[in-house]
Amino acid sequence: MDAIRIYGGNCLTGQTKIQGSKNASLPVLAATLLINGTCEVENCPNISDVFHMLRLLESLGCKVTREEGLVRIDTGQLSACDMPADSVGVMRSSIMLLGALLARTGSVCMEYPGGCVIGKRPIDLHLRTLRRMGVEIVENEEGFCAHAASLAGVLHELPFVSVGVTENLILAAVLAKGITVIHPAAREPEIQVLCAFLQSAGARISGAGTDRLVIEGVDSLHPVRFHVPADRIVAGTYLAACMCTGGRVFLQDAPCQHMQSVLECARRMGTEIICQKDGVLVAGRGCAALEEGLITACYPGFPTDLQSLFMVVMALSGHSGWIEETVFENRFRIVPELCRMGADITVQGARAYIRPVNRLCGAIVEAKELRGGAALVAAALAAEGTSIVTDRHYIDRGYEDISLSFRELGADIELA
Ligand code: UD1
């Protein structure tokens, strides 16, 4: 079945190794399309989003092999430029292939991308900015076809910060003619990873990690071997779960320097956090009030991807609190499920108000998207009694084996 059964109540203790980053590996895999030859990507997580991305690359004619975390992609025989609808439909990152394919082949047709249902998630800005670089795009109800004889570097003054748009423009710009400026660019660590990958392959990019990226187009890139860093959102997931249950957990390889807003929030809630050279140590429940609330924001602000996990922490903290979601308009889908477990949460516009309850109780709840699903698992670990989280496939999009990882930390959890 497509579910996870959890017998709540155990404290989490021990150590877990944090997998490679999903949001870094997906654009890096797309970027291999820009390089004629074989690239090797180490520490690629074994999750369904990566599986779908590799299938997409194969359908375009790439030869893909995988041994554990090492993925080899040979793009020498790139043959097609249309993408299979089933993979595009399930994963929003398929839009990333647009910039890369246009740069490599000058032509691509695809259906509108899917992904988690956490808001409208339009792609208007992707298309508008690529048009400014010389791309002709014809849209219909299902998707669009894009063509570009050549791509031209331009100055992009964007109306808002978007991770995906920044990545797509970087991919379109590294082989374009002339200089591209992206402002304001997203500053997420995953942007820095993509830039580091491309720079190691010969791209000329400056300003990675700032809000102004300058890319000078080059004629070609060369194959490289690249290591994907650990996933800050997965690390934040296990951290939040420990804050829900109590205990002491070492998050091996957790990227402390890229988790500052989350670690700060955990400390404010009374959890002990120690950053070490090779990971982060988390100890104790989060049981202090978060007086000034929690507001999601672009990096370096608090990540929207950990909002629902901290909602669970706050629900169990014994205090009232509120969360404001500023990035996606439909990211409170977990609320009715948590209320079914006994939480007292109401949503008004972009804010969720959380009132204290004595405990959460086991229930059958539905994962409706990736991080919300992981948050339900965390809630169930701390709840009294047995829970079943259905629709596990959403969680598998981003976690290698969430039940195994929690079992290693002492939880009573199994696939169901
Ligand atoms: C990426 C991450 C996702 C994370 C999000 C914000 C990946 C694979 N996904 O998603 O985990 O939650 O950044 O940190 O890396 N928007 C438009 N028009 C567009 C593009 C975006 O209106 O053309 C809006 C979106 O609807 C959203 C906001 O811009 O409200 C920010 O989205 P964006 O930063 O683009 O998120 P993603 O790249 O989709």
Boltz pocket constraint, residues with backbone or C-beta under 6 A from the ligand:
constraints:
  - pocket:
      binder: B
      contacts: [[A, 22], [A, 23], [A, 26], [A, 92], [A, 93], [A, 119], [A, 120], [A, 121], [A, 122], [A, 123], [A, 124], [A, 125], [A, 126], [A, 127], [A, 161], [A, 162], [A, 163], [A, 164], [A, 165], [A, 190], [A, 304], [A, 305], [A, 326], [A, 327], [A, 328], [A, 329]]
      max_distance: 6.0
